[in-house]
Amino acid sequence: MQAGNARYRTARDLPETVPVFPLEAALLLPGGRMPLNIFEPRYLEMIDHALSHQRLIGMVQPRLDGAVRGDGEPELCEVGCLGRLTSFAETGDGRYLISLQGVCRFRVVSEVGTKTPFRQCRINSFIADLDMEAGAAEIDRPALLKAFRAYLKANDLDADWESVSRAENAMLVNALSMMAPYGAAEKQALLEAPDLKTRAETLIAITEIALARDDEDFGSSLQ
């Protein structure tokens, strides 16, 4: 896996402990790019920390059932994704504009007691994610593109089809999953899919359900 100037090949290339950024309905996947506008003081400090260390941040959703710790902070989902900080700019008004590139997914082992204002977790990385093309040939690309076209048509949207046609299977699946305007539960299901083939099938199923629901809503509005 190449992310920015770094190449990640084995578990030795990845940290055992990372700062984590809990963010609802935010999905980062291996190879994908996520722009972020950072303004909260503790996360500004987190970016400073990442820049001075390995440039890696764990993106993870708050737990879907809304559970919170005793201090009011949300409990975390078990699975998140490591992102390398590949772009950084200061705005002049105290904010950072950054971009993360997905490296691999991880499972939270435990939260680390720390004096930093941002949270840190001990993790187990999904090493298989470092090979982006593993299982990519098994993806039903025509079915995926059919569902994507139907969604765009139903919502009067367009896409850069030239770029879509050039995208390799793994990048296509992960990019479409990140772009999909679905909720936190659907995003987590896409993240936790065991492989690319399952992720593509999950995305198709979620999209077909959304289209069917839209058709039902439209029919009901005519009655």
C-alpha atoms as one frame of an Amber mdcrd trajectory, in Angstrom:
protein
   0.000   0.000   0.000   1.396   3.378  -1.054   0.046   6.394   0.836   1.711
   9.699   0.134   5.460   9.192   0.420   5.154   6.097   2.608   4.831   2.456
   1.628   3.231  -0.003   4.025   4.045  -3.667   3.413   3.943  -5.559   6.723
   2.760  -5.237  10.313   6.169  -3.792  11.226   5.329  -0.703   9.146   2.259
   0.063  11.260   1.958   1.390  14.820   0.358  -0.526  17.671  -1.102   2.668
  19.179  -2.670   5.567  17.270  -4.584   8.764  18.004  -8.237   8.298  17.055
 -10.750  10.730  15.626 -14.358   9.675  16.369 -16.600  11.025  13.606 -20.134
   9.849  12.879 -21.006   8.669   9.344 -17.433   9.286   8.158 -16.069   6.403
   6.113 -12.416   6.048   5.209 -11.303   2.952   3.309  -7.900   1.728   2.089
  -6.723   3.867  -0.810  -9.521   6.402  -0.354  -9.004  10.097   0.358 -10.860
  12.049   3.022 -10.659  15.860   3.316 -11.235  17.245   6.807 -11.675  20.720
   8.272 -10.115  20.627  11.751 -11.051  23.361  14.220 -11.629  21.815  17.652
  -8.554  22.499  19.874  -7.986  18.877  20.909  -8.005  17.723  17.292  -5.710
  20.550  16.232  -3.332  19.147  18.840  -3.921  15.657  17.461  -2.817  16.821
  13.988   0.306  18.421  15.476   1.038  15.112  17.205   0.535  13.105  14.009
   2.798  15.422  12.015   5.590  14.959  14.529   5.205  11.177  14.670   4.043
   8.729  11.984   1.384  10.904  10.319  -1.222   8.217  11.017  -4.679   8.834
  12.491  -7.391   6.292  13.234 -10.785   7.291  11.840 -13.541   5.526  13.757
 -17.254   6.043  14.309 -18.884   6.487  17.702 -20.730   3.303  18.630 -23.981
   2.994  16.728 -26.133   2.471  19.826 -25.111   5.879  21.196 -23.364   4.454
  24.258 -21.172   6.921  26.169 -18.463   6.578  28.782 -18.676   7.957  32.284
 -16.987  11.181  31.146 -19.596  11.726  28.422 -17.317  10.764  25.535 -18.810
   8.271  23.060 -17.847   4.623  23.102 -16.198   3.617  19.834 -17.047   1.104
  17.137 -14.689  -1.854  17.137 -13.448  -1.325  13.572 -11.968   1.823  12.027
  -9.447   2.744   9.330  -5.937   4.155   9.539  -5.322   7.253   7.441  -2.009
   8.851   6.556  -1.948  12.634   6.657  -0.917  13.440   3.078  -2.015  17.069
   2.794  -1.929  19.867   5.345  -2.667  23.599   5.195  -3.250  26.354   7.741
  -6.158  28.706   7.079  -4.962  31.741   9.044  -8.013  31.659  11.324  -6.884
  28.772  13.496  -8.126  25.856  11.405  -6.269  23.078   9.588  -7.374  21.745
   6.223  -6.056  18.225   5.872  -6.446  15.163   3.689  -6.112  11.567   4.843
  -5.362   8.633   2.579  -6.652   5.292   3.806  -3.987   2.688   4.619  -5.762
  -0.264   6.233  -8.572  -1.059   8.607  -7.969  -1.851  12.267  -9.748  -3.361
  15.248  -9.669  -1.477  18.540  -8.026  -3.627  21.224  -8.257  -1.126  24.080
  -8.178   2.555  24.806  -4.922   3.898  26.190  -4.805   6.093  29.260  -3.074
   9.278  28.174  -2.567  12.888  29.186  -3.252  14.146  25.658  -6.635  15.832
  25.099  -7.302  13.502  22.164  -7.984   9.801  22.553  -5.528   7.047  21.665
  -6.148   3.347  21.123  -4.146   0.173  20.938  -5.076  -1.539  17.666  -4.700
  -4.667  15.559  -4.324  -3.723  11.898  -5.935  -5.664   9.042  -2.693  -6.513
   7.266  -4.503  -8.083   4.293  -5.766  -4.592   3.369  -2.216  -3.595   2.402
  -2.682  -5.606  -0.802  -5.308  -3.443  -2.509  -5.926  -5.842  -5.391  -6.503
  -8.996  -3.340  -9.849 -10.389  -4.479 -10.504  -7.470  -6.823 -10.984  -9.777
  -9.822 -14.001 -11.393  -8.120 -16.018  -8.153  -8.080 -19.138  -8.001 -10.260
 -18.191  -4.681 -11.844 -21.192  -4.498 -14.255 -23.653  -4.988 -11.374 -21.881
  -2.350  -9.302 -21.928   0.206 -12.118 -25.579  -0.605 -12.898 -26.593   0.169
  -9.314 -24.474   3.331  -9.310 -26.025   4.570 -12.564 -29.529   3.884 -11.249
 -28.830   5.830  -8.070 -27.445   8.800  -9.983 -30.401   8.787 -12.377 -32.933
   8.606  -9.546 -31.328  11.588  -7.851 -30.612  13.683 -10.996 -26.871  13.423
 -10.447 -23.980  12.972 -12.839 -20.505  11.481 -12.604 -17.155  11.646 -14.321
 -17.675   8.422 -16.242 -14.285   8.628 -17.908 -12.599   8.488 -14.495 -14.977
   5.752 -13.353 -14.163   3.623 -16.393 -10.422   3.962 -15.739 -10.609   3.094
 -12.036  -9.365  -0.323 -11.009 -11.875  -2.555  -9.222 -10.540  -2.069  -5.690
 -10.362   1.709  -5.996 -13.813   1.825  -7.615 -15.491  -0.160  -4.832 -13.853
   1.819  -2.044 -14.388   5.211  -3.699 -18.090   4.528  -4.375 -18.547   3.254
  -0.818 -17.038   6.445   0.591 -19.091   8.658  -1.733 -22.386   6.930  -1.000
 -24.670   9.251   1.028 -25.803   6.613   3.508 -26.047   6.671   7.281 -23.719
   5.551  10.042 -24.947   1.940  10.172 -24.581   1.467   6.415 -21.129   3.071
   6.466 -20.015   0.736   9.240 -21.349  -2.283   7.356 -19.311  -1.267   4.311
 -16.223  -0.767   6.473 -16.558  -4.138   8.194 -17.187  -6.156   5.019 -14.574
  -8.927   5.152 -13.329  -8.437   1.583 -13.790  -6.320  -1.539 -16.276  -8.706
  -3.110 -18.499  -8.602  -0.035 -18.144  -4.822   0.194 -19.252  -4.447  -3.433
 -22.219  -6.772  -2.838 -23.135  -4.852   0.317 -22.993  -1.529  -1.527 -25.202
  -2.889  -4.318 -27.722  -4.231  -1.796 -27.840  -0.964   0.192 -28.277   1.029
  -3.024 -31.081  -1.233  -4.273 -32.864  -0.910  -0.926 -32.527   2.889  -1.068
 -33.911   2.966  -4.628 -36.830   0.703  -3.700 -37.620   2.889  -0.677 -37.534
   6.009  -2.857 -39.974   4.348  -5.296 -42.321   3.470  -2.431 -42.178   7.018
  -1.064 -42.923   8.419  -4.528 -45.881   6.038  -4.944 -47.256   6.961  -1.545
 -47.061  10.664  -2.368 -49.334  10.092  -5.390 -52.074   8.378  -3.382
